[in-house]
Amino acid sequence: MSNTHIPAHDLPTADLHRRRLLQALAGTSAAWSMPSLWAQSDDNKRTGGGGRLVVVFLRGAYDGLSAFVPYVDPNYYALRPSIAIPKPDGTSQTVLALDAGFGLHPAMAPLLPLWKEGVLGIVPAAGSPDATRSHFDAQHHWETGVPGRSGHTDGWMNTLAGLQRGPHPVEGASNPLRTNATAIGVGEANPLILAGSSAVQLVPKGQAATRQGALGDQRTRDAVLHLYAGEDALSRTFRAGADSRAQTATTLSMDTDGHAMDSAQMLAANNGAGSAQGLLLDAQHMGTLMRQNKRLRIGFLSAGGWDTHANQGSVTGSLANNLGNLAATLVQLRRDFSQPNDVVLVCSEFGRTTAENGTRGTDHGHGNALWVMGNKVNGGRWHGAWDGLAAGNLHEGRDLPVRHDFRAVFAQVLRTNQGLRGDELDRLFPGFAWDKSLDGLMRS
């Protein structure tokens, strides 16, 4: 169903039987795009700053020191004798210098025009104030906006969706995607960051998003819709979700002129070489769906495969491949999300150790580079504090420190992008402190 879980003992018996039949017929993926049964009313909610927000989460802790390279720091090369990216020499096999201190991994060359255009900025030492090195705990903290607490709470992007305001969907509208959802997640079945009471549209990853699943068979669809023909809340929600899944598949199978398109004509970004490679196709799907449904203002994408404990590589290798796919994804997102207040954020649960380990990889660290892209971003430069990689400046003598709470970075973006007030930011990120040193991140 939706991202809201209903305990079985709270369901009427008939609804429970129907749910089990639904799962048997269609699988959970057939209902990924269903709106929440308990979506909040749209009354008394805000329009926001008029911009769309897309968050790209790199699960597994990506190595920001290989993506945004402090190439003038001698400690960087001493700490990483095998995997450091060579200093710039003007060739495609070395750091691509951005300024006198930092440069890009050469696999991320497609981002250079965005940097020069001034729409791409970086906070090089951001992260969670909680120092856990557990993927599970750290991701929980980032997705709920509450570092150090792993108990149940809503995802902060779901809470943000609840602050949106807009017209109620028209009953029987021709576009079934016009639910009361303002947020969309592509790729994950139930990301925690979107969990909560606000309606969310969830779309399968890769080519699965272009297929209708078991309900694509007309006889099966007719039988199940007959079962859900009532006017109770569960039946209405199921019908809306089934229509949304069908419309999603249809929308993603059309070209820009509305003609049927063979899947081979779509960019084959997820051909079995790792989840980061599928991120580009998911980004294309998100852009298409958010163009079709103007009500969708908040998007979430994620990719795994960033936990590089061994054989990480340098200019080439597994990490370089992932960074190349990430760069292509950001270029695609820039094409689709370039309206005045649109913003794209790229983040990960923590960074990696400054020193390489014995298997030519890196272990779990602390601070990391956080990327911000959009017309209102004061780009073409990095923001915040940077202390260098000398041993005395490192967290616990081994990790990049967190000089900027990720919530403070997000707050800067959301104040401009969504027009949020201080009390609303406090609701998203309880206990965070405003970081004045980041006041230049966003243009007014």
DAURUR-V919246 format. One record per backbone hydrogen bond with DSSP energy under -0.5 kcal/mol. CO is the residue of the C=O (numbers start at 1). NH is the residue of the N-H. If there is no record, write none. Layout:
co-><CO	CO>
nh-><NH	NH>
This chain:
co-><3	5	7	8	12	13	14	15	16	17	18	19	20	21	22	22	23	26	27	28	29	31	32	36	42	46	52	53	54	54	55	55	56	56	57	57	58	58	59	62	63	63	64	67	67	69	69	70	72	73	73	74	75	76	79	80	84	86	91	95	96	101	102	102	103	104	105	106	108	109	111	112	113	114	114	114	115	118	119	120	121	122	122	123	123	125	125	126	127	133	134	135	136	137	138	139	140	141	141	143	146	155	156	157	158	159	160	161	163	170	174	175	177	182	182	183	184	185	186	187	191	192	193	193	195	199	199	200	201	203	205	206	207	208	212	213	214	216	217	218	219	220	221	222	223	224	226	232	233	234	235	236	237	238	239	240	241	242	243	244	245	246	247	248	249	250	251	253	255	259	262	262	263	267	274	274	275	275	276	277	278	279	280	281	282	283	284	285	286	287	288	289	292	293	295	297	298	299	300	301	303	306	307	308	311	312	316	317	318	319	320	321	322	323	324	325	326	327	328	329	330	331	332	333	339	343	344	345	346	347	351	357	359	360	360	361	363	366	368	370	371	372	373	374	376	377	381	383	390	391	394	395	395	398	399	400	401	404	405	405	406	407	408	409	410	411	412	413	414	414	414	417	421	422	423	424	425	429	434	435	436	438	441>
nh-><5	7	10	11	16	17	18	19	20	21	22	23	24	25	26	27	27	30	30	31	32	34	202	39	45	165	343	299	56	345	57	301	58	347	59	303	61	349	306	64	66	67	68	69	105	71	103	73	74	76	77	78	79	80	356	84	86	95	94	97	104	72	98	99	69	96	108	109	111	112	115	116	117	118	119	120	118	379	374	380	372	124	383	126	370	403	404	368	406	135	138	139	140	141	142	143	144	145	146	156	149	159	160	161	162	163	163	164	46	173	176	178	179	297	298	201	300	203	302	205	194	195	157	158	155	182	183	202	185	187	208	209	210	211	215	216	217	218	221	222	223	224	225	226	227	228	229	236	237	238	239	240	241	242	243	244	245	246	247	248	249	250	251	252	253	253	254	261	258	255	265	266	266	269	277	278	278	279	279	280	282	283	284	285	286	287	288	289	290	291	292	293	294	296	297	53	184	55	186	57	59	308	309	362	318	319	314	321	322	323	324	325	326	327	328	329	330	331	332	333	334	335	336	337	342	54	373	56	371	58	365	360	311	312	313	357	353	351	126	123	346	121	344	377	443	379	122	124	393	394	397	398	399	354	395	367	403	127	408	409	410	411	412	413	414	415	416	417	418	419	420	51	425	426	427	428	429	432	436	438	439	441	378>
